[in-house]
Amino acid sequence: MNRPVQFGLIGAAGYIAPRHMKAIKETNNNLIAALDPFDSVGVIDSYFPEADFFTEPERFDRHMDKLRKKGEYAMDYVSICSPNYLHDSHIRMCLRNQAHAICEKPLVLNPWNVDALAEIEKETGKKIFNILQLRHHPAVAQLKERIDNGPADKIYDIDLSYITSRGSWYFYSWKGNTEKSGGVGTNIGIHFFDMLTWIFGSVKENIVHVSQRDKAAGFLSLEKARVRWFLSVNSSDLPSEVKAKGQHTYRSLTLNGEEFEFSGGFTDLHTQSYNHILQGDGFGLDTVRPSISIAYEIRNANPVGLRGEYHPLAAG
């Protein structure tokens, strides 16, 4: 393709959208149109001041159709950064306008949505890619190599803790609505579940100990790991030493008691993701299916309470 790849963007006012704009810019491509019902999108000027902007999906859809009919001006890809529950419909709109979709995680909320999207891929001939940037993180890739080259029958004991403090606004937004976000396990946990199954294999058992609107905890038995996990958006769950430092986020993964450090190195992972997608090796529907299934099962499980292999933070 001689010209720059033409991109659209849905969800331009959100937190994650600038990372996509930066990735489009750094891969030497062009954002030609963006959509968001909120018009506080001045950040676009820092990257693509000439981009068209729409606040109504119907007009964005019509614009895509008009560009498609002009041929050389058509959108090649659309980056989707909208609320989780809208991903499915926005992906469909893009593919039906003959554009590939690059979607933030979670791709969709339910396993059967993946099957339906596979049908749309077949009908349109276009592809759907998910951003799974942890797979491009150098430390995570090194850990996978270490596990792959280790003893085939070794089972690792893992504790995963992720606490990212959120204010009361969170529960008034779509993120605090389980039907729209998928709940804590989906909204902040799905990329960890993808990382763990990528490295340690498929799920043998999935137990939920705690399931509340601000936190969740459980146990995953994988082919090569026993995982106790804890996720929270409640600052009161932060360890005392973290609070003492005035920090609002805590991320920890221990492997057989050894701390695995991967808190840094996130700055260019979206650009790396875009490079892989544009080179033809992005993460498609089959890749995302396992983590979507895990999150769905967690969301719909009956918590067993604090018994068995529960995470220490689950006890408060």
HUQUI-V223144 format. One record per residue. N is the residue number from 1. SS is DSSP state (H for helix, E for strand, - for the rest). PHI is phi in whole degrees, 0 to 359 (* if undefined). OMEGA is omega as a letter, one per 40 degrees, with the letter a starting at -180 (* if undefined). Layout:
BEGIN
N_SS_PHI_OMEGA / N_SS_PHI_OMEGA
END
This chain:
BEGIN
1_-_*_a / 2_-_285_a / 3_-_275_i / 4_-_300_i / 5_-_292_a / 6_E_267_a / 7_E_245_i / 8_E_248_i / 9_E_218_i / 10_E_248_a / 11_-_98_a / 12_-_288_a / 13_-_268_a / 14_-_280_a / 15_-_299_a / 16_-_272_a / 17_H_303_i / 18_H_302_i / 19_H_293_i / 20_H_286_i / 21_H_300_i / 22_H_298_a / 23_H_294_i / 24_H_297_i / 25_H_296_a / 26_H_286_i / 27_-_265_i / 28_-_63_i / 29_-_240_a / 30_E_228_i / 31_E_268_a / 32_E_255_i / 33_E_200_a / 34_E_224_a / 35_E_228_i / 36_-_194_i / 37_-_294_i / 38_-_263_a / 39_-_258_i / 40_-_273_a / 41_-_233_i / 42_H_300_i / 43_H_301_i / 44_H_302_a / 45_H_298_i / 46_H_286_a / 47_-_238_a / 48_-_220_a / 49_-_296_a / 50_-_272_a / 51_-_294_i / 52_E_288_a / 53_E_223_a / 54_E_228_i / 55_-_253_a / 56_-_236_a / 57_H_298_i / 58_H_297_a / 59_H_285_i / 60_H_295_i / 61_H_301_i / 62_H_297_i / 63_H_296_i / 64_H_301_a / 65_H_298_i / 66_H_297_i / 67_H_294_i / 68_H_299_a / 69_H_289_i / 70_-_277_i / 71_-_76_a / 72_-_295_a / 73_-_264_a / 74_-_295_i / 75_-_287_i / 76_-_273_a / 77_E_224_i / 78_E_233_i / 79_E_269_a / 80_E_247_a / 81_-_236_a / 82_-_279_i / 83_-_305_a / 84_H_311_a / 85_H_290_i / 86_H_264_a / 87_H_306_a / 88_H_303_a / 89_H_290_i / 90_H_290_i / 91_H_300_a / 92_H_299_i / 93_H_300_a / 94_H_293_a / 95_H_295_i / 96_H_290_i / 97_-_261_i / 98_-_63_i / 99_-_240_i / 100_E_291_i / 101_E_246_i / 102_E_244_a / 103_E_241_i / 104_-_293_i / 105_-_275_e / 106_-_289_a / 107_-_303_i / 108_-_216_a / 109_-_264_a / 110_-_231_a / 111_H_302_a / 112_H_290_i / 113_H_296_i / 114_H_296_i / 115_H_298_a / 116_H_294_i / 117_H_291_i / 118_H_298_i / 119_H_293_i / 120_H_295_i / 121_H_301_a / 122_H_296_a / 123_H_294_a / 124_H_261_a / 125_-_78_i / 126_-_257_a / 127_-_247_i / 128_E_242_a / 129_E_238_i / 130_E_249_i / 131_-_278_i / 132_-_235_a / 133_H_293_i / 134_H_298_i / 135_H_292_i / 136_H_262_a / 137_-_290_a / 138_H_305_a / 139_H_292_i / 140_H_292_i / 141_H_297_i / 142_H_293_i / 143_H_296_i / 144_H_300_i / 145_H_298_i / 146_H_297_a / 147_H_291_i / 148_H_298_a / 149_-_267_i / 150_-_274_i / 151_-_301_a / 152_-_295_a / 153_-_258_a / 154_-_281_i / 155_-_250_a / 156_E_262_i / 157_E_262_a / 158_E_235_i / 159_E_243_i / 160_E_248_i / 161_E_231_i / 162_E_218_i / 163_E_236_i / 164_E_231_a / 165_-_297_i / 166_-_229_i / 167_-_279_a / 168_-_296_i / 169_H_305_a / 170_H_304_a / 171_H_275_i / 172_H_264_i / 173_-_269_i / 174_H_298_a / 175_H_294_i / 176_H_272_i / 177_-_260_a / 178_H_302_a / 179_H_294_a / 180_H_263_a / 181_H_257_a / 182_-_93_i / 183_-_84_a / 184_H_301_a / 185_H_301_i / 186_H_273_a / 187_H_294_a / 188_-_244_a / 189_-_254_a / 190_H_296_i / 191_H_289_i / 192_H_288_i / 193_H_296_i / 194_H_296_a / 195_H_301_a / 196_H_294_a / 197_H_287_i / 198_H_297_a / 199_H_273_a / 200_H_250_i / 201_-_97_a / 202_-_286_a / 203_E_278_i / 204_E_256_a / 205_E_208_a / 206_E_226_a / 207_E_243_i / 208_E_251_i / 209_E_264_a / 210_E_227_i / 211_E_216_i / 212_-_231_a / 213_-_292_a / 214_-_249_a / 215_E_199_i / 216_E_207_i / 217_E_210_a / 218_E_188_a / 219_E_224_i / 220_E_241_i / 221_E_261_i / 222_E_252_a / 223_-_303_a / 224_-_236_a / 225_E_203_i / 226_E_245_a / 227_E_245_i / 228_E_262_a / 229_E_234_i / 230_E_216_a / 231_E_232_a / 232_E_205_i / 233_-_247_a / 234_-_258_a / 235_H_298_i / 236_H_292_i / 237_H_274_i / 238_-_296_i / 239_-_302_a / 240_H_301_a / 241_H_292_i / 242_H_286_i / 243_H_298_a / 244_H_298_i / 245_-_274_a / 246_-_76_a / 247_-_273_a / 248_-_245_i / 249_E_228_i / 250_E_224_i / 251_E_232_a / 252_E_214_i / 253_E_224_i / 254_E_253_a / 255_E_239_a / 256_-_52_i / 257_-_84_a / 258_E_263_a / 259_E_289_i / 260_E_259_a / 261_-_265_i / 262_-_213_a / 263_-_284_i / 264_-_261_i / 265_-_80_a / 266_-_262_a / 267_-_296_a / 268_-_243_a / 269_H_291_i / 270_H_291_i / 271_H_297_i / 272_H_299_i / 273_H_300_i / 274_H_295_i / 275_H_300_i / 276_H_295_a / 277_H_298_a / 278_H_291_i / 279_-_270_i / 280_-_95_a / 281_-_231_i / 282_-_281_a / 283_E_267_a / 284_-_262_a / 285_H_297_a / 286_H_296_a / 287_H_291_a / 288_H_274_a / 289_H_305_a / 290_H_301_a / 291_H_291_i / 292_H_295_i / 293_H_294_i / 294_H_300_a / 295_H_296_i / 296_H_298_i / 297_H_296_i / 298_H_297_a / 299_H_296_a / 300_H_254_a / 301_-_281_i / 302_-_267_a / 303_-_301_a / 304_-_269_a / 305_-_84_a / 306_-_276_i / 307_-_214_a / 308_-_80_a / 309_-_274_a / 310_-_261_a / 311_-_290_a / 312_H_305_a / 313_H_291_i / 314_H_293_i / 315_H_275_i / 316_-_77_*
END
